[in-house]
Amino acid sequence: MQTKRARRRGFTLIELLIVISVIAILALIVVPRLLGAGRKAKESALKGNLQQLRNAIEQFQSDTGIYPAALADLVATSGSDPTGTPADSYKGPYLTPKGGIGGTGIPKNPFSSQTSATVTDHWLYTTADGSVKVPAAQDALTTVEDGVTFDQL
């Protein structure tokens, strides 16, 4: 009498362990790259927002001959010249007065509290030279790609 061994279908334990190991190795490679993507996106937004503010300040200064007394002057509507600007020299608004910090139109700093409606929590603005930077608490942060500190952006 011949006995036939029943053939089992499925994967062996070794095969399953190999597949799980390969998946784990791939996850170790991919996950850190995905986690850094959020930080890079915030850095890109920060650079873009700083450039937008600096361009608006430069345009304000070009039109009026002075730097704005506050960043809020960049969104004042035409006909309501900000205090201290020469008569009829203001050609603003230089930023769209929608969205932004507290609905003012001033772009937010993505590394600051998004619930804060105070411009000074997002930006450090100097009226003497029209420079705008990140707040002092963020000066030491560095960019992911080139290691530049935020105070140098």
DRENLO-172416 format. One line per 5 residues: number of its first residue (from 1); their letters; for each residue x, y, z of N, C-alpha, C, CB. Coordinates in steps of 0.001 Angstrom, whole numbers, plus 500000, padded with zeros to 6 digits. Glycine has a CB too. Example, Ala and Ser with C-alpha at 12.3 -4.5 7.8 and 13.67 -1.06 7.14 Angstrom:
<nodes>
1 = as = 513190 494310 507800 512300 495500 507800 513200 496700 507800 511308 495527 509046; 512850 497750 507080 513670 498940 507140 512900 500030 507870 514084 499402 505725
</nodes>
This chain:
<nodes>
1 = mqtkr = 500792 498834 500000 500000 500000 500000 500855 501259 500000 499088 499982 501163; 500508 502115 499118 501281 503340 499020 500560 504462 499765 501514 503723 497541; 501341 505160 500521 500752 506313 501212 501252 507574 500521 501119 506323 502747; 500336 508409 500269 500698 509685 499655 500728 510752 500732 499706 510070 498520; 501792 511485 500708 501889 512593 501654 501024 513735 501151 503366 513054 501839
6 = arrrg = 500273 514262 502029 499442 515411 501659 500347 516631 501480 498338 515686 502742; 500206 517279 500386 501023 518448 500099 500327 519675 500682 501261 518611 498561; 501058 520405 501495 500488 521594 502118 500768 522789 501242 501054 521814 503538; 499792 523658 501181 499959 524877 500409 500197 526030 501384 498714 525148 499499; 501026 526970 500963 501303 528129 501807 502795 528408 501840 500768 527907 503232
11 = ftlie = 503166 529342 502678 504546 529762 502779 505177 529170 504026 504648 531287 502792; 506454 528926 503922 507161 528426 505093 507534 529607 505988 508425 527618 504679; 507895 529287 507182 508279 530323 508137 509498 531104 507640 508573 529700 509509; 510436 530449 507030 511637 531108 506508 511272 532105 505420 512630 530070 505963; 510391 531728 504526 509972 532629 503463 509302 533883 504027 509024 531910 502509
16 = llivi = 508448 533703 505003 507779 534845 505634 508781 535761 506328 506732 534358 506642; 509757 535193 507015 510767 536007 507703 511609 536807 506708 511679 535113 508560; 511919 536225 505578 512701 536929 504563 511902 538112 504016 513103 535967 503415; 510638 537909 503718 509798 538993 503195 509656 540103 504233 508404 538458 502790; 509429 539754 505476 509298 540759 506538 510614 541532 506706 508892 540085 507881
21 = sviai = 511744 540851 506604 513045 541521 506721 513258 542516 505586 514180 540487 506729; 512897 542135 504373 513048 543033 503230 512160 544265 503402 512703 542302 501915; 510928 544075 503838 510013 545199 504072 510571 546116 505161 508603 544685 504471; 511114 545556 506227 511680 546361 507316 512875 547182 506837 512101 545458 508484; 513720 546591 506010 514893 547312 505486 514434 548472 504596 515826 546346 504683
26 = laliv = 513458 548217 503737 512927 549292 502889 512302 550406 503728 511887 548733 501907; 511601 550039 504790 510989 551047 505665 512060 551895 506345 510095 550373 506727; 513166 551280 506734 514257 552028 507368 514877 553043 506410 515333 551065 507871; 514818 552755 505137 515371 553683 504147 514381 554801 503826 515747 552931 502863; 513116 554483 503678 512113 555430 503190 511565 556348 504284 510975 554677 502555
31 = vprll = 511282 555832 505459 510614 556609 506511 511382 557864 506902 510412 555749 507734; 512701 557821 507129 513401 559066 507489 513305 560138 506407 514860 558772 507770; 513272 559727 505153 513140 560706 504072 511768 561362 504088 513384 560042 502718; 510749 560603 504406 509400 561163 504451 509228 562096 505648 508361 560042 504507; 509864 561768 506766 509756 562619 507950 510416 563973 507722 510384 561928 509158
36 = gagrk = 511496 564023 506954 512188 565275 506668 511463 566142 505655 513567 564989 506175; 510523 565572 504925 509819 566325 503888 508969 567443 504483 508943 565390 503063; 508360 567220 505618 507551 568257 506270 508405 569441 506684 506828 567687 507492; 509578 569171 507197 510491 570236 507616 510962 571033 506400 511704 569647 508379; 511284 570331 505302 511733 571026 504096 510620 571901 503525 512207 570016 503041
41 = akesa = 509395 571434 503603 508265 572226 503103 508102 573504 503925 506960 571397 503142; 508253 573393 505252 508167 574581 506106 509291 575560 505801 508209 574183 507581; 510492 575026 505557 511622 575899 505225 511390 576628 503908 512919 575090 505150; 510849 575927 502935 510543 576560 501647 509501 577657 501818 510045 575514 500634; 508473 577382 502625 507441 578390 502886 508044 579592 503609 506288 577785 503720
46 = lkgnl = 508933 579337 504561 509583 580426 505300 510387 581309 504348 510501 579861 506412; 511175 580695 503479 511982 581468 502526 511089 582275 501587 512898 580532 501711; 510013 581651 501122 509084 582353 500233 508399 583520 500916 508042 581396 499709; 507964 583309 502165 507294 584379 502910 508246 585526 503224 506700 583830 504206; 509492 585203 503579 510484 586260 503822 510728 587059 502546 511813 585656 504337
51 = qqlrn = 510833 586371 501418 511057 587061 500147 509875 587954 499799 511302 586049 499022; 508666 587460 500038 507457 588255 499765 507435 589520 500621 506185 587415 500028; 507741 589378 501906 507777 590546 502795 508862 591531 502382 508001 590107 504242; 510037 591010 502078 511155 591886 501696 510858 592628 500398 512448 591071 501545; 510224 591962 499443 509850 592630 498194 508826 593735 498442 509291 591612 497193
56 = aieqf = 507851 593462 499310 506831 594463 499624 507453 595661 500332 505722 593849 500495; 508382 595420 501256 509065 596508 501969 509896 597339 500990 509970 595941 503099; 510588 596653 500079 511406 597353 499085 510533 598217 498168 512216 596340 498249; 509395 597700 497760 508487 598464 496900 507924 599674 497653 507334 597564 496393; 507545 599481 498920 507052 600582 499763 508111 601667 499853 506675 600076 501183
61 = qsdtg = 509350 601260 500133 510446 602225 500269 510725 602927 498946 511718 601526 500771; 510618 602201 497856 510839 602794 496534 509784 603856 496222 510826 601703 495452; 508539 603596 496609 507457 604533 496342 507461 605738 497272 506144 603827 496449; 507740 605515 498547 507579 606579 499541 508896 607227 499969 506886 606031 500752; 510011 606537 499773 511299 607064 500201 511626 606744 501647 511330 608539 500003
66 = iypaa = 510719 606094 502359 510952 605695 503751 510525 604237 503912 510169 606626 504752; 510994 603621 505002 510557 602261 505314 509248 602341 506090 511646 601486 506128; 508396 601329 505966 507138 601369 506715 507393 601376 508222 506252 600171 506336; 506538 602085 508945 506677 602139 510405 506345 600790 511035 505769 603231 510991; 505508 600014 510378 505127 598677 510848 504765 597835 509630 503928 598743 511868
71 = ladlv = 504837 596531 509775 504491 595662 508650 503034 595832 508231 504759 594206 509010; 502188 596257 509140 500777 596473 508811 500610 597577 507760 499987 596832 510078; 501576 598481 507648 501505 599547 506634 501541 598992 505214 502657 600532 506826; 502045 597777 505053 502138 597171 503726 500779 596771 503161 503036 595962 503780; 499775 596650 504026 498448 596216 503573 497414 597329 503655 497981 595031 504392
76 = atsgs = 497844 598544 503987 496899 599673 504023 496387 599920 502617 497569 600964 504601; 495136 600269 502495 494538 600494 501175 494928 601863 500633 493006 600370 501247; 494893 601980 499321 495203 603269 498686 494236 604328 499167 495150 603157 497147; 494728 605537 499320 493893 606628 499807 493960 606780 501311 492469 606416 499386; 494416 605744 502002 494583 605844 503454 496072 605724 503750 493753 604733 504218
81 = dptgt = 496816 606751 503357 498266 606732 503495 498677 606470 504944 498861 608054 503007; 499608 605519 505140 500099 605262 506498 500759 606507 507076 501093 604084 506502; 500726 606621 508374 501307 607765 509061 502787 607898 508720 501116 607636 510576; 503193 609113 508403 504598 609400 508139 504992 609311 506683 505439 608480 508915; 504119 608826 505806 504480 608746 504389 504202 610078 503718 503704 607608 503679
86 = padsy = 505052 610468 502775 504813 611717 502047 503463 611668 501322 505956 611982 501036; 502820 612800 501207 501495 612879 500591 501501 612298 499180 501012 614329 500556; 500501 611502 498887 500275 610896 497567 501421 610016 497068 500028 611976 496566; 502296 609556 497941 503384 608682 497495 503057 607205 497707 504670 609033 498230; 502095 606919 498566 501740 605535 498873 500920 604944 497733 500957 605450 500205
91 = kgpyl = 501397 603827 497163 500722 603192 496033 500191 601797 496398 501680 603092 494842; 500062 601528 497674 499692 600201 498171 498249 599847 497948 499987 600105 499614; 497824 598716 498412 498556 597810 499307 499616 597005 498566 497587 596862 499999; 500691 596690 499284 501799 595937 498718 501662 594450 498988 503111 596443 499271; 500778 594095 499895 500416 592707 500166 498895 592609 500098 500961 592226 501565
96 = tpkgg = 498392 591488 499639 496949 591294 499569 496377 591265 500979 496599 589989 498807; 495435 592147 501278 494916 592214 502653 493900 591109 502968 494272 593568 502890; 494267 589871 502709 493439 588714 503035 494321 587633 503602 492669 588199 501796; 493767 586822 504494 494521 585705 505061 495681 586186 505897 495026 584795 503964; 496687 585343 506030 497883 585714 506784 497640 585803 508280 498409 587025 506289
101 = iggtg = 498460 586564 508951 498405 586698 510410 497154 587468 510806 499673 587407 510951; 496262 586829 511494 495036 587483 511966 494204 588085 510846 495382 588557 512953; 494317 587565 509623 493549 588078 508500 494059 589391 507938 492145 588246 508906; 495292 589765 508307 495841 591052 507865 496460 591005 506478 496869 591525 508843; 496821 589833 506008 497507 589713 504726 499008 589558 504875 497211 590910 503874
106 = ipknp = 499531 589761 506066 500959 589571 506313 501201 588072 506444 501437 590348 507603; 502107 587503 505620 502310 586056 505645 502773 585553 507001 503312 585660 504594; 502391 584321 507312 502777 583701 508581 504150 583062 508473 501743 582655 509008; 504808 582980 509609 506050 582227 509732 505644 580792 510054 507014 582838 510843; 505954 579818 509195 505502 578452 509435 506113 577800 510672 505808 577618 508245
111 = fssqt = 507170 578372 511232 507785 577814 512431 507266 578475 513711 509293 577961 512351; 506416 579469 513589 505808 580120 514750 504445 579504 515002 505688 581656 514538; 503874 579838 516139 502540 579347 516471 501540 579843 515431 502121 579802 517894; 500822 578922 514818 499886 579295 513766 498622 579938 514329 499521 578078 512940; 498418 579844 515635 497241 580459 516242 497504 581890 516683 496778 579638 517424
116 = satvt = 498761 582297 516717 499098 583648 517163 498685 584671 516109 500609 583762 517459; 498007 585719 516562 497575 586790 515661 498446 588033 515817 496109 587144 515920; 499593 587884 516463 500506 588995 516688 501670 588916 515708 501019 588996 518140; 501898 589978 514975 502962 589994 513964 504319 589756 514606 502967 591329 513204; 504563 590291 515798 505873 590148 516438 506167 588710 516858 505957 591055 517647
121 = dhwly = 505142 587847 516945 505388 586430 517221 505907 585712 515977 504105 585752 517725; 505677 586287 514812 506062 585669 513548 507324 586279 512935 504930 585779 512571; 507482 587603 513047 508571 588300 512366 509219 589344 513261 508063 588956 511096; 510513 589584 513041 511248 590643 513715 511542 591699 512654 512577 590105 514401; 510860 592836 512746 510994 593893 511747 511727 595073 512342 509620 594330 511217
126 = ttadg = 512718 595598 511609 513490 596754 512037 513157 597914 511111 515021 596449 512035; 512594 598985 511665 512171 600121 510845 513352 600937 510323 511246 601018 511644; 514481 600902 511013 515629 601718 510606 516167 601321 509235 516737 601606 511638; 516233 600014 508975 516775 599568 507690 515795 598709 506895 518050 598794 507915; 514583 598520 507406 513567 597760 506692 513825 596269 506641 513450 598273 505316
131 = svkvp = 514675 595767 507527 514978 594329 507503 513902 593543 508253 516370 594055 508125; 513640 592364 507759 512681 591467 508403 513353 590107 508544 511336 591362 507580; 513262 589536 509755 513910 588267 510068 512964 587416 510894 515244 588490 510820; 513412 586204 511192 512656 585342 512092 512863 585850 513520 513099 583839 511951; 511941 585543 514441 512141 585967 515831 513421 585363 516422 510926 585567 516689
136 = aaqda = 513947 586006 517453 515215 585592 518060 515189 584138 518519 515546 586492 519238; 514034 583635 518938 513937 582259 519419 514232 581249 518307 512547 582003 520000; 514124 581662 517049 514350 580748 515924 515687 580976 515234 513239 580891 514915; 516488 581906 515710 517773 582218 515075 518691 581009 514953 518476 583297 515853; 518715 580164 515958 519662 579052 515990 519232 577869 515128 519852 578592 517406
141 = lttve = 517978 577819 514684 517532 576720 513829 518299 576764 512514 516000 576795 513576; 518577 575603 511953 519291 575540 510682 518459 574817 509628 520644 574840 510862; 518717 575143 508379 517992 574498 507289 518511 573077 507097 518131 575311 505980; 517659 572207 506618 517995 570814 506447 519025 570627 505324 516737 570007 506158; 518830 571297 504207 519670 571059 503038 521074 571636 503146 519011 571620 501839
146 = dgvtf = 521196 572913 503542 522513 573553 503510 523039 573977 504868 522463 574738 502628; 522289 573762 505950 522762 574074 507287 522867 575544 507618 524060 573466 507482; 522222 576407 506843 522244 577843 507090 521319 578154 508268 521815 578639 505816; 521774 578989 509201 520917 579334 510316 519824 580295 509838 521742 579960 511468; 518673 580224 510511 517516 581019 510092 517777 582512 510161 516322 580682 510944
151 = dql = 518675 582954 511042 518938 584388 511123 519697 584898 509887 519734 584702 512393; 520203 583983 509067 520923 584363 507841 520030 584295 506603 522136 583459 507646; 518789 583849 506765 517893 583751 505616 517445 585105 505153 516692 582904 505946
</nodes>
